[in-house]
């Protein structure tokens, strides 16, 4: 693309504390023009009508070798959790500004801290040209008085509104528990559009600068662009998404353009137009997050009636490809934080629709392998801790024996599920992981672990300091499993064993000293309370807010341990008329019959895994389908008429995507 088509278009100043300090077959230089040529030639050679009769079993087994390390849950250690209800309950609780933390500090003084809060928004005032704007927000952890007057982090607040939208709540006109007062929570996300300071991108804070750490700067953008599909009538979402993408295009160009290089940098400062290395860690997976932002902007603008926006969409696509080419060329995982997950769906959809040939297996393995130079030890947990089923969780495999995080686990579904839709070879491994992770993630929640413990007293220089010393979870603000909050307020993470603490003499008056207890396994906790970051609890809302990735994706079926997994749920750039598409993984050693309810009685069911229609038994909308033993079925619900034909690298019906040619 010619460069002349390129349109030139106060948060705390420290890095947010939680976790920031822990330190193919691809086309290496694909251009938009070559993609168009490849697609055109494919259509010419293959024709427009193609139908395959396939075997009843799929070929999508064992594509990802690391998934072979996962043991499947059994009838004895499996318990279904209703993730959709968990999401709804969580959202209604944190939206209610009357809810607050009440507890005691180290000296037994009463501490009160609001959970939901309404704060002024200067960015909304500037963008909408109004005055007196306010926005809803929540803290990163429950019980942090230092954040009482802050809106909260974008990775938390934006994720909460996205999760709510994913499970069907209309967040442009929503009231808590059916109350009379409605708020447009989507509009209030403009609070994170840093227009007031000239950055002109969505960031983690409301008066923040780029140039600190990529993942805190890019992840809020990725969450924001994903919301657009639910509210296209909120025109400011499109406007901000486009401006965001134009700003991130500048980063790609400044880092080398077609030969973009994210090596040895931590971030990029837009205001200074320079790359940043903080001398402590690097974040090459910024390439994955920027590719996601640009690819999302491309999908939003590629069919626009405005010719200038259609031309701009080509630039978005081109630079997204440059970022993906960088990742494809890497041999070592770029994984620093969750951004690497997003390379997976971008690669899969580009392969299916844009003529690329990225090595998706490589990208998935980037997220799973724990041996890497960027952030060693981070990947997938394959152990079962303390007799509990904990396989499939995401986080550190080495920190004190293992430390999994709620946010990382939920966001893995964001990356993996669309990949199956656009490349069915990954169906078996992703289906297996979803069953494992959705079972293990229960243990982030207080209801799933014993509440035993006692108040511990430490005497330092004649002064007593008190704190709760739980055996299997670090808090007791939620006192027992009968408290409804125990089912929807999770801890930040789950440790392989207890990492408690006591107080002793320090550089100032007192200091925390970590005490590991390997007899208490597993242990739900976090960083804010355990590491003494000023928090009264380890209940991590910044991770809890991502629960919609599970809540919108997972439904129970009539067969134990066979889930209905919605592959459209995290495909945020799909067309509005996308066909319903569900993955069923059968962990049993015999064929199982699953109930399915069609949207329309005459609709046909197509198995994307085998590229053949399904012989469903039943009448009207209620039918049954057979899932072969230790195998998968991907049900795509098609209208009663229309052939399944080949178009480029995909099968379509009436011009709408059905599945890719991969099998």
Buried (B, 14 or more C-beta within 10 A) or exposed (E): BEEEEBEEEEBBEEBBBBBBEBEBEBBEEBBBEEBEEBBEEBBEEBEEEBEEEBEBBBBBBEBBEBBEEBBBBEEEBBEBBBBBEBBBBBBBBBBBBEBBBEBBBBEEEEBEBBBBBBBBBBBBBBBEEEEEBBBBBBBBBBBBBEBBEBBBBBBBBBBBBBBBBBBEBBBBEBEBEEEEEEBBBBBBBBBBBBBBBEBBBBBBBBBBBBBBBBBBBBBBBBBBBBBBBBBEEBEBBBEBBBBBBBBBBBBBBBBEBBEBBBEEBBBBBBEEEEBBEBEEBBBBBBBBBBBBBBBBBBBBBBEBEEEEBEBBBBBBBBBBBBBBBBBBEBEEBBBBBBBBBBBBBBBBBBBBBBBBBBBBBBBBBBBBBBEBEBBBBBBBBBBBBBEBBBBBBBBBBBBBBBBBBBBBBBBBBBBBBBBBBBBBBBBBBBBBBBBBBBBBBBBBBBBBBEBEBEEBEBEBEEEEBBBBBBBBBBBBBBEEBEBEBBBBBBBBBBBBBBBBBBBEEEEEEBBBEEEBEEEBBBBBBBBBBBBBBBBBBBBBBBBBBBBBBBBBBBBBBEBEBBBBBBBBBBBBBBEEEBBBBBBBBBBBEEEBEBEBEBEEEEBBBBBBBBBBBBEBEBEEEEBEBBBBEBBBBBBBBBBEEBEBBBBBBBBBBBEBBBBBBBB
